[in-house]
Each structure stands twice: as structure tokens, then as C-alpha cells.
Amino acid sequence: MRNPLQEQLLKAGLVKKGKADQIAREQVKARLAKGGKAAAGDQEKVDAARLQAERAERDRALAAERNALARRQELQAQIRQIVDTHKVKRGGEIGYRFNDGAVIGTVLVDAALRAQLISGALVIARHGGGVELIPRAAAEKIYERDAAFILLDNGRTSAAATAAPDEADHFYDQDRFKVPDDLIW
């Protein structure tokens, strides 16, 4: 079956009958062939699959981020609970000073608590907006969860003290310039 334009061209003598038949067969083959439509459909399927894979990867990344945040909050809640249950009642008139990052913090303690802080039996831990004194056993539980909550621990040797000293540190030799532990500043 030919279209009306082909019929008109045949009647006018502008196209030969064999050429018109060949073009008609090619058009039928093109219509029946699944290559043209299938290629476009395959491309759409590939694009859809790629988009779905990208969405799944983004969803996995968001889920991992949410899980990490939930885990961090859970650990912080555990640390708060440990500090709440093990905190030592403090009181006194002696100011015990310690480093809290770039700030020097002060805790008022009595002589017995001060001696325990110096010996390492008690540890100063961050709690909410302030600090609390907790025993060493509770501090070990906090170290397992997040060591950043421990502000002062005289019972543990710091990584800086165990590292190899550099040339500037030799000038301030600990044996020559001994600082007493009970120095109040």
C-alpha cells in the first residue's frame, strides 16, 4: 500500500514503479523493525537503571550518615549516664586548675580530693556545660566510648610525654627543673 504522494509521483512520471516499490518495502521494514524503537527503549531503560542506582547509592550514604549520627548520640548518652551515676561529690576551698583545650579551668576541691586527682585515682570529665570528678573505673568506660570527654587524667601517661623528645625539650630537662606535684598556682 502506497501513500498518496507516491501515487501522485508515479502518475506524474517523476518516479519509476520499481523505485517506488523499493522505497515502500524499506518503509515497511523500518516500521516493522524493532531496532529503531527498541534502541530508544533500551536507552530509556539504561537511563532509568542508572538513575535508580544513583538514588540507591545516595540513599545508602544518607542512611550511613544517619546511623553514624545516631551512634554518636547513643555514645554521648551512655557517657552522660556513666558520669551521672559515678560522679564524686565535690566541695572545698582549694582551686584545682586544669587545661580544657585553650582555657584553664578550675574546680574547687578539698585536700583529700586534690590528693586523689594528683595520684590519678580521680579523673576530671566533661559533663554538659561543666565538669565532674569521677573514679578511674568509670573513666575507663568513658575512654572506651570517647576519650574527648576526659579533660584531666593524671593516671595515664599522655602520648606527648611518651613520644621522643625533640631538641627544645632537652633544655627543660625534668631532672634539673623538678616541679612539685602539690604546687598550687
Number of C-alpha atoms within 10 A of each C-alpha: 9 11 8 9 9 18 15 12 14 15 12 9 10 10 14 11 14 9 11 16 14 11 13 16 14 12 12 12 11 13 12 11 11 12 12 11 13 11 11 12 13 12 12 12 12 12 12 12 12 12 12 12 12 12 12 12 12 12 12 12 12 12 12 12 12 12 12 12 12 12 12 14 12 13 16 17 12 15 24 17 13 16 23 13 11 16 20 15 10 12 12 13 10 15 15 17 14 15 11 13 8 6 8 9 15 14 20 14 19 15 12 9 21 19 15 14 23 17 14 17 17 26 26 23 26 18 18 8 5 9 18 21 23 23 19 19 12 18 25 13 15 22 13 10 16 13 13 10 18 20 17 20 20 15 14 9 9 10 8 8 8 8 8 9 10 8 8 8 10 9 10 11 10 10 7 8 9 9 9 7 9 9 6 9 6
